[in-house]
Amino acid sequence: MRLLRTAVGVATLTTLCAGVKAQESSAPKPAEPYPQTASGAPVALTLKRAIELALQNSQEIQVAKIQASVADHAAQITKAQFMPNLYAGSGAGYTYGIPETPGGRAPSVFNVTYTEQVLNEPLRGQAKEMQEQAKAQKVTLEETRNSVISRTAMAYLELGKVRHSLELLRAEQESAEKILQVTQEREGQGFELPMQVTQAQLTKAKIVQRILQLEERQDELEVFLRYQLGLPETRAIEVTPEDLPGEAEQAGDNLVAAALTNNAGLRLAESDVRAKEFRLKGEKRGYFPTLELVSIYSVLAKYNNYSLYFNRFQRYNYNAGIDMRVPIFSAQIRANIGLAQVNLNAAKATLASKRTELTADVRQQTRRVREMNAAKEVARLELQLAQQKVAVLQAQFGEGKLNLRDMEKARLEENDKWMAYLDANFQKQQAQLDLLKAAGQLDKVWQ
C-alpha cells in the first residue's frame, strides 16, 4: 500500500506539471450548460464555467452597466439643446398696469415655444466632453469585468490548492500521531528523552493549527465563490486542479505593446485627455457668435389690459426668427479658457505618468512570472526527490532495515514538499493573472 501511494503521488505530480501544455494544445470547448443538480448537491465546475457564471451574476457588473447607461443619458441632455425643442404652456394671470411676466414675455392664455441651438461652441464643447465621458464609462465597465474575472479565477485556484493542502495535512497528522506514539513508547522504555516527546507533540500541534487555518480559509473562499457565482448558500462546490492558459508566457515587449493598447486604466486616461481637449476647444471658440432659432405662438386675452397700453390688440400672435449674440468683452470666457487649459494639462500629465508606470509594471510582472516559474520548477524537483527518497526508505522499511518513526518522518517531509509545490504553483498562477490583467488580455483568455 505504501508503494502504491508513492506511485500515485508521482503520477499526480506528472499530471500537474503537464497541465499547462495540455491546456495550450487543447482546443476551446463550448461552455457547459449550468449543471442541474438536486438542492444542496455538489456542483462540479471548471474554471471557465465559474468565470462565465460570475460574469452573469456579478452585482458589480450590473452597477457598472447602470452607471454606463446614466452617463449615456447625461450626455444626451446637453446634446439635446442642438435638436428641436417644442414647449406649450400658459402665462395667463391678473395684471394691474402694463402686462408682463417675470420672464419678460406678455401674459398669454396659451403659448407654444420652439428653440434650437445652431451655433454655440462652448455648449458644443461641453456636449462632446460628456459624450467622451460616456465612452469612458464603458471602459470602466470592461475594467469591472476584468476585476470580476481576476477575483473569481484567483478564488477558484486557491480553493483547489487549499483543499489539496488539507488532504496532505491530514495525512501528515496521521504520520505525526504515529511518530508521537512511537516516541512515547521509546521514552517509556528509556530510549528517548522527554524533549523528544515534546518535539513530537509540537509537530502534531503545528499540523493541527495549520489544518484549522486552512479550513477557515476554505470556508471563506467557498462563501465568496457562492456569492460571485449566484449559487445557494447550501450548495457545495467541486473544483478541479487547473493551470492558466499560456498567454502570459509571451515576451515582455509583446505584453508591453498589448498593455499600451488594451490596458483599461491607460484607456481611461486617454479618454480623459480627449474630453478635456473638446472642452478647451469649445471654450476658445466662446468668442464666436452664438445663434439660436426661436419661434413663439401665443393667444392673448383682453382682460390683461393690453388695449389700455397698446394702440391695437391682437389675440393670435406668431413670431419666428433667430437670437444672435456677439461677445465683445467677456471676463467669464477668458476664465473658462484658463480653467479648461489647466484641466487639459493635468490630464496629459496623468496620461504620461500612467504610460511610464504601466510599462515598468508590465516588465516587472513579466520578470515575476519567470521567477515564479523557476520557483515552481525548484519545488517540483524537491518534491520528486522527496518521493524518490520515500520509495527507497519504503523498501528498507519492508526489509526491516528502517524503523517506523524514520519512515513517517520521510512521509512528513514528502507532504511538506507537496505543499511547497502547491504554493509555488499558485503563486505563479497569481502572477500570471496580474500580468494578463495589466496587459488587458484577461478577458480574451477565456473567450
MITORKE-402827 format. One line per field, with one value per residue (C-alpha): residue number from 1; residue in three letters; x negated, y negated, z. Coordinates in Angstrom, 3 decimals, padded with zeros to 6 digits, always signed. Example, Ala and Ser with C-alpha at 12.3 -4.5 7.8 and 13.67 -1.06 7.14 Angstrom:
2
num	[1; 2]
residuo	[ALA; SER]
px	[-012.300; -013.670]
py	[+004.500; +001.060]
pz	[+007.800; +007.140]
//
This chain:
447
num	[1; 2; 3; 4; 5; 6; 7; 8; 9; 10; 11; 12; 13; 14; 15; 16; 17; 18; 19; 20; 21; 22; 23; 24; 25; 26; 27; 28; 29; 30; 31; 32; 33; 34; 35; 36; 37; 38; 39; 40; 41; 42; 43; 44; 45; 46; 47; 48; 49; 50; 51; 52; 53; 54; 55; 56; 57; 58; 59; 60; 61; 62; 63; 64; 65; 66; 67; 68; 69; 70; 71; 72; 73; 74; 75; 76; 77; 78; 79; 80; 81; 82; 83; 84; 85; 86; 87; 88; 89; 90; 91; 92; 93; 94; 95; 96; 97; 98; 99; 100; 101; 102; 103; 104; 105; 106; 107; 108; 109; 110; 111; 112; 113; 114; 115; 116; 117; 118; 119; 120; 121; 122; 123; 124; 125; 126; 127; 128; 129; 130; 131; 132; 133; 134; 135; 136; 137; 138; 139; 140; 141; 142; 143; 144; 145; 146; 147; 148; 149; 150; 151; 152; 153; 154; 155; 156; 157; 158; 159; 160; 161; 162; 163; 164; 165; 166; 167; 168; 169; 170; 171; 172; 173; 174; 175; 176; 177; 178; 179; 180; 181; 182; 183; 184; 185; 186; 187; 188; 189; 190; 191; 192; 193; 194; 195; 196; 197; 198; 199; 200; 201; 202; 203; 204; 205; 206; 207; 208; 209; 210; 211; 212; 213; 214; 215; 216; 217; 218; 219; 220; 221; 222; 223; 224; 225; 226; 227; 228; 229; 230; 231; 232; 233; 234; 235; 236; 237; 238; 239; 240; 241; 242; 243; 244; 245; 246; 247; 248; 249; 250; 251; 252; 253; 254; 255; 256; 257; 258; 259; 260; 261; 262; 263; 264; 265; 266; 267; 268; 269; 270; 271; 272; 273; 274; 275; 276; 277; 278; 279; 280; 281; 282; 283; 284; 285; 286; 287; 288; 289; 290; 291; 292; 293; 294; 295; 296; 297; 298; 299; 300; 301; 302; 303; 304; 305; 306; 307; 308; 309; 310; 311; 312; 313; 314; 315; 316; 317; 318; 319; 320; 321; 322; 323; 324; 325; 326; 327; 328; 329; 330; 331; 332; 333; 334; 335; 336; 337; 338; 339; 340; 341; 342; 343; 344; 345; 346; 347; 348; 349; 350; 351; 352; 353; 354; 355; 356; 357; 358; 359; 360; 361; 362; 363; 364; 365; 366; 367; 368; 369; 370; 371; 372; 373; 374; 375; 376; 377; 378; 379; 380; 381; 382; 383; 384; 385; 386; 387; 388; 389; 390; 391; 392; 393; 394; 395; 396; 397; 398; 399; 400; 401; 402; 403; 404; 405; 406; 407; 408; 409; 410; 411; 412; 413; 414; 415; 416; 417; 418; 419; 420; 421; 422; 423; 424; 425; 426; 427; 428; 429; 430; 431; 432; 433; 434; 435; 436; 437; 438; 439; 440; 441; 442; 443; 444; 445; 446; 447]
residuo	[MET; ARG; LEU; LEU; ARG; THR; ALA; VAL; GLY; VAL; ALA; THR; LEU; THR; THR; LEU; CYS; ALA; GLY; VAL; LYS; ALA; GLN; GLU; SER; SER; ALA; PRO; LYS; PRO; ALA; GLU; PRO; TYR; PRO; GLN; THR; ALA; SER; GLY; ALA; PRO; VAL; ALA; LEU; THR; LEU; LYS; ARG; ALA; ILE; GLU; LEU; ALA; LEU; GLN; ASN; SER; GLN; GLU; ILE; GLN; VAL; ALA; LYS; ILE; GLN; ALA; SER; VAL; ALA; ASP; HIS; ALA; ALA; GLN; ILE; THR; LYS; ALA; GLN; PHE; MET; PRO; ASN; LEU; TYR; ALA; GLY; SER; GLY; ALA; GLY; TYR; THR; TYR; GLY; ILE; PRO; GLU; THR; PRO; GLY; GLY; ARG; ALA; PRO; SER; VAL; PHE; ASN; VAL; THR; TYR; THR; GLU; GLN; VAL; LEU; ASN; GLU; PRO; LEU; ARG; GLY; GLN; ALA; LYS; GLU; MET; GLN; GLU; GLN; ALA; LYS; ALA; GLN; LYS; VAL; THR; LEU; GLU; GLU; THR; ARG; ASN; SER; VAL; ILE; SER; ARG; THR; ALA; MET; ALA; TYR; LEU; GLU; LEU; GLY; LYS; VAL; ARG; HIS; SER; LEU; GLU; LEU; LEU; ARG; ALA; GLU; GLN; GLU; SER; ALA; GLU; LYS; ILE; LEU; GLN; VAL; THR; GLN; GLU; ARG; GLU; GLY; GLN; GLY; PHE; GLU; LEU; PRO; MET; GLN; VAL; THR; GLN; ALA; GLN; LEU; THR; LYS; ALA; LYS; ILE; VAL; GLN; ARG; ILE; LEU; GLN; LEU; GLU; GLU; ARG; GLN; ASP; GLU; LEU; GLU; VAL; PHE; LEU; ARG; TYR; GLN; LEU; GLY; LEU; PRO; GLU; THR; ARG; ALA; ILE; GLU; VAL; THR; PRO; GLU; ASP; LEU; PRO; GLY; GLU; ALA; GLU; GLN; ALA; GLY; ASP; ASN; LEU; VAL; ALA; ALA; ALA; LEU; THR; ASN; ASN; ALA; GLY; LEU; ARG; LEU; ALA; GLU; SER; ASP; VAL; ARG; ALA; LYS; GLU; PHE; ARG; LEU; LYS; GLY; GLU; LYS; ARG; GLY; TYR; PHE; PRO; THR; LEU; GLU; LEU; VAL; SER; ILE; TYR; SER; VAL; LEU; ALA; LYS; TYR; ASN; ASN; TYR; SER; LEU; TYR; PHE; ASN; ARG; PHE; GLN; ARG; TYR; ASN; TYR; ASN; ALA; GLY; ILE; ASP; MET; ARG; VAL; PRO; ILE; PHE; SER; ALA; GLN; ILE; ARG; ALA; ASN; ILE; GLY; LEU; ALA; GLN; VAL; ASN; LEU; ASN; ALA; ALA; LYS; ALA; THR; LEU; ALA; SER; LYS; ARG; THR; GLU; LEU; THR; ALA; ASP; VAL; ARG; GLN; GLN; THR; ARG; ARG; VAL; ARG; GLU; MET; ASN; ALA; ALA; LYS; GLU; VAL; ALA; ARG; LEU; GLU; LEU; GLN; LEU; ALA; GLN; GLN; LYS; VAL; ALA; VAL; LEU; GLN; ALA; GLN; PHE; GLY; GLU; GLY; LYS; LEU; ASN; LEU; ARG; ASP; MET; GLU; LYS; ALA; ARG; LEU; GLU; GLU; ASN; ASP; LYS; TRP; MET; ALA; TYR; LEU; ASP; ALA; ASN; PHE; GLN; LYS; GLN; GLN; ALA; GLN; LEU; ASP; LEU; LEU; LYS; ALA; ALA; GLY; GLN; LEU; ASP; LYS; VAL; TRP; GLN]
px	[+000.000; -002.832; -004.462; -001.095; -000.638; -004.085; -003.357; -000.048; -001.804; -004.390; -001.669; +000.332; -002.722; -003.387; +000.208; -000.008; -003.270; -001.817; +001.326; +000.096; -000.938; +002.318; +004.252; +002.393; +002.774; +006.450; +008.956; +011.514; +014.810; +018.263; +019.463; +021.253; +024.853; +025.494; +025.430; +028.889; +028.397; +030.565; +030.686; +027.602; +025.804; +022.196; +021.719; +018.645; +017.316; +014.413; +012.528; +014.015; +017.564; +017.023; +015.932; +018.955; +021.321; +019.536; +019.925; +023.614; +024.381; +021.949; +023.658; +020.623; +021.067; +024.759; +023.926; +021.262; +023.811; +026.259; +023.537; +022.682; +026.351; +026.569; +023.513; +025.109; +028.310; +026.411; +024.511; +027.816; +029.046; +026.531; +026.692; +030.481; +030.168; +028.923; +032.105; +035.658; +037.376; +041.080; +042.878; +046.524; +047.737; +049.660; +048.717; +052.237; +052.857; +054.220; +052.397; +052.523; +050.646; +048.505; +048.993; +045.789; +044.463; +041.231; +039.649; +040.280; +042.949; +046.520; +049.126; +050.971; +053.811; +051.855; +048.406; +046.113; +042.338; +039.761; +035.980; +032.919; +029.246; +027.462; +024.149; +022.861; +019.298; +018.832; +022.025; +020.976; +017.622; +019.399; +021.599; +018.577; +016.841; +019.811; +020.035; +016.382; +017.012; +019.865; +017.428; +015.003; +017.724; +017.866; +014.130; +014.831; +017.361; +014.642; +012.316; +015.010; +015.412; +011.665; +011.694; +014.506; +012.645; +009.422; +011.001; +013.101; +010.170; +007.946; +010.558; +011.194; +007.493; +006.813; +009.748; +008.280; +004.888; +006.358; +008.349; +005.343; +003.226; +005.827; +005.610; +001.848; +002.047; +004.495; +002.059; -000.689; +001.466; +001.654; -002.110; -002.677; -000.427; -002.382; -005.670; -004.355; -003.121; -006.453; -008.400; -006.284; -006.813; -010.583; -010.587; -008.796; -011.487; -014.222; -015.468; -014.248; -014.456; -011.251; -012.406; -011.853; -008.280; -007.651; -009.111; -006.753; -003.809; -004.798; -004.979; -001.494; -000.104; -001.508; +000.136; +003.491; +003.100; +002.420; +005.420; +007.706; +006.300; +006.820; +010.333; +011.210; +009.724; +011.622; +014.889; +014.122; +013.373; +016.492; +018.715; +017.095; +017.497; +021.130; +021.852; +019.934; +021.487; +025.025; +025.230; +027.352; +025.599; +026.132; +024.659; +021.240; +018.666; +016.280; +013.196; +010.540; +006.801; +006.202; +003.445; +003.974; +003.567; +000.057; +000.679; -001.263; -004.409; -004.848; -007.922; -007.898; -007.994; -004.880; -002.979; -004.107; -002.730; +000.527; +000.785; +000.301; +003.210; +005.596; +004.967; +008.213; +006.552; +004.498; +007.528; +009.421; +006.562; +006.512; +010.271; +009.954; +007.401; +009.718; +012.622; +010.558; +009.419; +013.040; +013.855; +010.864; +011.629; +015.212; +014.223; +011.710; +014.497; +016.579; +015.615; +017.568; +021.175; +023.952; +027.033; +030.324; +033.564; +036.626; +040.341; +043.275; +047.022; +049.307; +053.005; +053.678; +056.692; +058.256; +058.583; +054.839; +055.418; +053.497; +055.917; +055.049; +051.344; +051.100; +052.697; +054.073; +054.985; +054.442; +055.494; +053.401; +049.679; +046.782; +043.077; +040.141; +036.523; +033.034; +031.423; +027.832; +025.218; +021.702; +019.361; +017.286; +015.683; +016.278; +014.178; +016.082; +014.970; +011.350; +011.676; +013.339; +010.478; +007.909; +009.659; +010.061; +006.363; +005.260; +007.523; +006.100; +002.508; +003.297; +004.925; +001.902; -000.497; +001.564; +001.565; -002.218; -002.715; -000.396; -002.220; -005.561; -004.203; -002.385; -005.478; -007.561; -004.781; -004.332; -008.060; -008.279; -005.340; -006.812; -010.002; -007.924; -006.140; -009.518; -010.776; -007.660; -008.001; -011.589; -010.464; -007.778; -010.365; -012.600; -009.639; -008.751; -012.266; -012.400; -009.099; -010.331; -013.488; -011.442; -009.210; -012.216; -013.649; -010.378; -010.424; -013.954; -013.079; -009.912; -011.979; -014.332; -011.357; -009.978; -013.321; -013.337; -016.308; -014.346; -012.052; -008.523; -009.391; -012.033; -009.633; -006.873; -009.314; -010.174; -006.461; -006.126; -008.938; -007.303; -003.995; -005.803; -007.387; -003.969; -002.566; -005.569; -004.936; -001.246; -002.154; -004.728; -002.238; +000.441; -001.978; -002.855; +000.850; +001.403; -001.485; -000.040; +003.374; +001.857; -000.189; +002.757; +004.891; +002.216; +001.768; +005.516; +005.599; +007.517; +010.965; +009.545; +008.064; +011.408; +013.248]
py	[+000.000; -002.420; -001.768; -002.266; -005.638; -006.726; -005.691; -007.542; -010.659; -010.587; -010.131; -013.044; -015.313; -014.411; -015.248; -018.652; -019.541; -018.636; -020.709; -023.871; -022.080; -020.170; -023.418; -025.102; -022.201; -021.542; -023.467; -025.622; -023.894; -025.462; -026.365; -023.612; -024.318; -025.129; -021.804; -020.687; -019.017; -018.484; -021.212; -021.015; -018.528; -019.405; -021.340; -020.394; -023.480; -024.131; -027.411; -028.657; -027.834; -029.523; -032.715; -032.588; -032.290; -035.104; -037.415; -036.556; -037.088; -039.796; -042.714; -044.906; -044.428; -045.265; -048.500; -049.357; -048.817; -051.145; -053.780; -053.492; -053.957; -057.008; -058.526; -057.965; -059.716; -062.562; -063.149; -063.373; -066.227; -068.766; -067.399; -067.795; -071.582; -071.357; -069.495; -070.850; -071.584; -072.426; -073.624; -074.526; -076.491; -079.445; -082.744; -083.957; -085.845; -089.017; -092.182; -095.724; -098.152; -097.157; -093.385; -091.382; -088.181; -087.544; -086.092; -089.285; -087.827; -089.052; -087.098; -084.648; -082.222; -079.692; -079.680; -077.393; -077.928; -076.398; -076.599; -075.046; -075.896; -076.322; -077.886; -077.716; -076.413; -076.370; -074.350; -072.059; -071.505; -070.521; -068.105; -066.403; -066.232; -064.447; -062.060; -061.139; -060.622; -058.273; -056.258; -056.188; -054.700; -051.738; -051.267; -051.281; -048.507; -046.466; -047.100; -045.869; -042.699; -042.096; -042.586; -040.032; -037.554; -038.014; -037.610; -034.620; -032.826; -033.526; -032.240; -029.137; -028.281; -028.995; -026.828; -023.927; -024.494; -024.759; -021.547; -019.652; -021.052; -019.903; -016.367; -016.443; -017.905; -015.245; -012.630; -014.488; -014.400; -010.616; -010.371; -012.806; -010.719; -007.573; -009.353; -010.620; -007.180; -005.522; -008.276; -007.936; -004.189; -004.588; -007.286; -004.855; -002.260; -004.786; -005.130; -008.715; -011.932; -013.774; -016.556; -014.255; -013.589; -017.321; -017.868; -015.262; -016.832; -020.254; -018.906; -017.431; -020.650; -022.743; -020.469; -020.750; -024.538; -024.673; -022.431; -024.790; -027.809; -026.178; -025.024; -028.621; -029.850; -027.139; -028.336; -031.958; -031.001; -028.852; -031.666; -034.138; -031.839; -031.064; -034.789; -035.506; -032.629; -033.159; -029.735; -028.934; -029.049; -025.311; -024.291; -022.636; -023.437; -020.953; -022.368; -020.653; -021.450; -023.618; -025.721; -029.046; -029.395; -030.233; -033.758; -035.239; -033.470; -035.977; -038.145; -041.275; -043.615; -041.995; -042.382; -045.992; -046.781; -044.997; -046.870; -050.277; -049.402; -047.482; -048.459; -049.863; -052.430; -053.834; -053.956; -055.890; -058.416; -058.794; -059.307; -061.978; -063.854; -063.790; -065.027; -067.929; -068.798; -069.016; -071.292; -073.590; -073.834; -074.815; -077.405; -079.005; -079.402; -081.216; -084.456; -083.276; -084.478; -082.281; -081.603; -080.098; -079.523; -080.756; -080.748; -081.774; -081.411; -082.955; -083.576; -086.783; -087.849; -091.346; -091.185; -091.731; -095.420; -095.307; -097.870; -100.416; -100.422; -099.414; -101.073; -097.823; -094.485; -091.198; -087.893; -085.480; -086.231; -084.431; -085.332; -083.465; -084.364; -083.996; -085.040; -086.035; -087.263; -088.503; -088.729; -091.920; -091.587; -088.697; -088.020; -084.775; -083.351; -084.111; -082.428; -079.380; -079.034; -079.196; -076.533; -074.237; -074.616; -073.719; -070.666; -069.523; -069.945; -067.888; -065.131; -064.975; -064.753; -061.923; -060.084; -060.358; -059.128; -056.157; -055.123; -055.130; -053.274; -050.724; -049.920; -049.410; -047.421; -045.013; -044.393; -043.799; -041.404; -039.580; -039.017; -037.920; -035.295; -033.914; -033.905; -032.121; -029.607; -028.914; -028.595; -026.132; -024.026; -024.004; -022.934; -020.216; -018.783; -018.908; -017.041; -014.485; -013.984; -013.552; -010.985; -009.047; -009.113; -007.764; -004.966; -003.971; -004.154; -002.161; +000.655; +000.510; +000.483; +003.576; +005.316; +004.356; +002.011; -001.106; -001.822; -003.209; -006.623; -007.368; -006.176; -008.503; -011.398; -010.866; -010.975; -014.216; -015.699; -014.488; -016.117; -019.357; -019.339; -018.693; -021.742; -023.833; -022.800; -023.704; -027.117; -027.754; -026.768; -029.050; -031.976; -031.525; -031.491; -034.641; -036.357; -035.263; -036.706; -040.021; -040.202; -039.368; -041.990; -044.677; -043.824; -043.998; -040.349; -038.834; -038.769; -037.347; -034.250; -032.569; -033.766]
pz	[+000.000; +000.793; -002.590; -004.252; -002.505; -003.678; -007.267; -007.201; -005.833; -008.639; -011.264; -009.812; -009.864; -013.506; -014.356; -012.640; -014.386; -017.789; -017.165; -018.873; -022.081; -022.180; -021.686; -024.569; -027.008; -026.365; -028.460; -026.617; -025.996; -025.824; -022.336; -020.471; -019.500; -015.867; -014.009; -012.957; -009.589; -006.581; -003.984; -001.787; -004.083; -005.036; -008.259; -010.305; -012.082; -014.387; -014.122; -017.391; -016.301; -012.934; -014.701; -017.005; -014.038; -012.208; -015.219; -015.430; -011.743; -010.616; -008.872; -009.585; -013.331; -013.065; -011.220; -013.818; -016.612; -014.882; -014.475; -018.176; -019.052; -016.763; -018.484; -021.916; -020.881; -019.244; -022.493; -024.366; -022.147; -023.456; -026.989; -026.969; -026.977; -030.603; -031.550; -031.989; -028.667; -028.549; -025.412; -024.688; -021.697; -020.332; -018.733; -018.012; -014.793; -013.250; -014.290; -012.949; -015.105; -018.073; -018.721; -018.298; -016.737; -014.750; -017.903; -019.873; -022.147; -022.402; -020.378; -022.657; -022.317; -024.369; -025.983; -027.937; -027.999; -030.323; -029.676; -031.305; -030.822; -034.147; -033.186; -029.614; -029.482; -025.671; -025.311; -028.155; -026.456; -023.238; -025.188; -026.798; -023.423; -021.885; -024.840; -024.352; -020.641; -021.549; -023.691; -020.766; -018.587; -020.977; -020.441; -016.710; -017.334; -019.052; -016.114; -013.733; -015.819; -015.666; -011.914; -011.530; -013.750; -011.788; -008.344; -009.411; -011.030; -008.039; -005.556; -007.682; -007.974; -004.307; -003.231; -005.203; -003.589; -000.081; -000.433; -001.741; +001.101; +003.641; +002.268; +002.678; +006.171; +007.320; +006.067; +007.952; +011.068; +010.863; +010.476; +013.341; +015.590; +014.728; +015.418; +018.754; +019.725; +018.907; +020.677; +023.814; +023.825; +023.443; +026.151; +028.471; +027.735; +028.470; +024.877; +024.305; +026.290; +027.336; +024.998; +022.009; +023.118; +023.462; +019.995; +018.532; +020.340; +018.999; +015.451; +015.766; +017.314; +014.469; +011.920; +013.722; +013.776; +010.029; +009.368; +011.292; +009.440; +006.053; +006.958; +007.823; +004.538; +002.662; +004.181; +003.225; -000.381; -000.677; +000.636; -001.773; -004.787; -004.000; -003.852; -007.048; -008.987; -007.707; -006.019; -002.948; +000.413; +000.939; -002.431; -002.250; -004.931; -006.502; -008.235; -010.312; -010.424; -013.500; -014.997; -016.720; -020.483; -021.643; -022.976; -020.053; -021.240; -024.089; -024.353; -022.252; -025.276; -026.748; -023.493; -023.099; -026.570; -025.714; -022.421; -024.088; -026.373; -024.128; -020.510; -019.085; -016.818; -019.688; -021.988; -019.310; -019.088; -022.881; -022.924; -020.226; -022.347; -025.366; -023.252; -021.897; -025.437; -026.597; -023.664; -024.277; -027.993; -027.251; -024.642; -027.010; -029.547; -026.964; -028.751; -031.806; -032.206; -030.805; -032.910; -031.789; -033.714; -031.815; -032.577; -030.386; -030.880; -028.238; -027.601; -025.604; -023.535; -023.312; -019.504; -019.250; -020.195; -023.464; -025.021; -022.300; -023.011; -026.699; -029.734; -031.141; -029.546; -031.464; -029.917; -032.015; -032.395; -034.067; -034.024; -035.605; -036.091; -034.663; -031.432; -032.140; -029.684; -030.426; -027.409; -027.376; -023.983; -021.574; -018.494; -017.972; -021.350; -020.518; -017.116; -018.692; -021.183; -018.402; -016.346; -019.365; -020.222; -016.692; -016.675; -020.020; -018.817; -015.720; -017.814; -020.155; -017.217; -015.721; -019.057; -019.443; -015.889; -016.411; -019.577; -017.798; -014.767; -016.924; -018.981; -015.845; -014.156; -017.078; -017.341; -013.589; -013.630; -016.625; -014.631; -011.643; -013.759; -014.877; -011.295; -010.056; -012.876; -011.790; -008.161; -009.244; -011.058; -007.966; -005.818; -008.341; -008.281; -004.476; -004.360; -006.857; -004.798; -001.612; -003.320; -004.566; -001.047; +000.359; -002.216; -001.135; +002.559; +001.947; +000.521; +003.519; +005.868; +004.161; +004.693; +008.366; +007.988; +008.973; +011.889; +011.638; +013.069; +010.412; +007.722; +008.896; +009.158; +005.493; +004.685; +006.612; +004.556; +001.345; +002.292; +003.146; -000.321; -001.828; -000.064; -001.115; -004.721; -004.473; -003.026; -005.780; -008.475; -007.014; -006.762; -010.418; -011.358; -009.314; -011.118; -014.476; -013.639; -012.557; -015.749; -018.010; -016.266; -016.623; -020.317; -020.963; -022.064; -019.158; -020.789; -024.037; -022.400; -021.779; -024.883]
//
